[in-house]
Amino acid sequence: MQRIPSFSIDHTKLKRGVYLSRQDDDIMTWDIRIKEPNHGDYLTTGVSHTIEHLFATYARNSKYKDGVIYVGPMGCRTGCYFLTRGLSNEEVLDCIRESFRFITTFEGEIPGAKEEECGNYRDHDLEGCRVEAAKYLEVLDKLTPEDMHYTYYLD
C-alpha cells in the first residue's frame, strides 16, 4: 500500500503550529499541532476532548462559521484537525486564534458535555484545557499565513 500523505511528514522535526495537511477540491484540512510530536508531553484525553468541544462550538458560531466543516482530535494526542472551505489562510489563522482565546477564558458548562449529548461526557478537563490553550496561543500569536506549510518530508 502507498503511504498516506500525513505519514510522509517527518514528525521528528515537526514543531507546534498550524499546517495545511491536505486539500481535497475546495476542502482544506489543517493540522493544529498543539504539542510537539514524540516529546513525551501529550494532551490528556480530557483536555483534547474539551478543546474539541470548545473549539468546534466557537468556530461554528464565529464570523467564519460558513467555512467551518469539522474540528476533531488527533489520535496521537498532539493536536486536532480543522477542516474548512472557502476561507483564506489569514481567515483560518484568525479563526483558530479567536477560538483559542475563547478557550483560555471559558467558564461554565462545557457545550455538548451532557450525557445525552456526548458519548464520553465524563472525560473533560476544562482547567487543563485552558492551560494548554494559553500555551498554544503563544505559538499562534507568532505565526503568519506563510508559516502554515510543512517543511519536513520523509523520502
VENTAPE-V790449 format. One record per backbone hydrogen bond with DSSP energy under -0.5 kcal/mol. CO is the residue of the C=O (numbers start at 1). NH is the residue of the N-H. E is the energy in kcal/mol with one decimal. If there is no record, write none. Layout:
# VENTAPE-V790449
CO|NH|E ; CO|NH|E
This chain:
# VENTAPE-V790449
4|7|-1.6 ; 5|8|-1.9 ; 6|9|-0.7 ; 8|154|-3.2 ; 9|11|-1.2 ; 10|13|-1.5 ; 10|14|-0.8 ; 17|33|-2.1 ; 19|21|-0.9 ; 19|31|-3.5 ; 22|29|-2.8 ; 23|25|-0.6 ; 24|27|-2.6 ; 26|28|-0.6 ; 26|86|-0.7 ; 27|24|-2.8 ; 28|30|-0.6 ; 28|84|-2.5 ; 29|21|-2.8 ; 29|22|-1.4 ; 30|32|-0.8 ; 30|82|-1.9 ; 31|19|-2.0 ; 31|33|-1.1 ; 32|34|-1.1 ; 32|80|-1.9 ; 33|17|-1.8 ; 36|39|-0.9 ; 40|42|-0.6 ; 44|48|-2.7 ; 45|49|-2.6 ; 46|50|-2.0 ; 46|125|-1.3 ; 47|51|-2.8 ; 48|52|-2.3 ; 49|53|-2.1 ; 50|54|-2.7 ; 51|55|-3.2 ; 52|56|-2.4 ; 53|57|-2.1 ; 54|58|-2.7 ; 55|59|-2.9 ; 56|60|-2.2 ; 58|61|-1.6 ; 58|62|-0.6 ; 59|62|-0.8 ; 62|65|-1.9 ; 64|67|-2.3 ; 65|68|-1.1 ; 67|69|-0.5 ; 67|85|-2.2 ; 70|83|-2.7 ; 72|81|-3.5 ; 74|77|-1.4 ; 77|43|-3.0 ; 78|34|-1.2 ; 78|35|-2.7 ; 79|74|-2.4 ; 80|32|-2.9 ; 81|72|-2.2 ; 82|30|-2.7 ; 83|69|-2.9 ; 83|70|-1.4 ; 84|28|-2.8 ; 88|92|-2.6 ; 89|93|-2.5 ; 90|94|-2.4 ; 91|95|-2.7 ; 92|96|-2.5 ; 93|97|-2.6 ; 94|98|-2.8 ; 95|99|-2.4 ; 96|100|-2.5 ; 97|101|-2.3 ; 98|102|-2.3 ; 99|103|-2.2 ; 100|104|-1.9 ; 101|105|-1.0 ; 102|105|-0.7 ; 102|106|-0.8 ; 103|106|-0.8 ; 110|113|-1.5 ; 114|117|-1.8 ; 114|118|-1.8 ; 118|121|-0.8 ; 120|123|-1.9 ; 122|124|-1.3 ; 125|129|-2.1 ; 126|130|-2.5 ; 127|131|-1.9 ; 128|132|-2.5 ; 129|133|-2.6 ; 130|134|-2.1 ; 131|135|-2.0 ; 132|136|-2.3 ; 133|137|-2.1 ; 134|138|-1.0 ; 135|139|-0.7 ; 136|139|-0.8 ; 136|140|-2.7 ; 137|141|-2.7 ; 139|142|-1.4 ; 139|143|-0.7 ; 140|143|-1.0 ; 144|147|-1.9 ; 145|148|-1.2 ; 147|149|-0.8 ; 148|20|-1.9 ; 151|153|-0.5 ; 152|10|-1.5
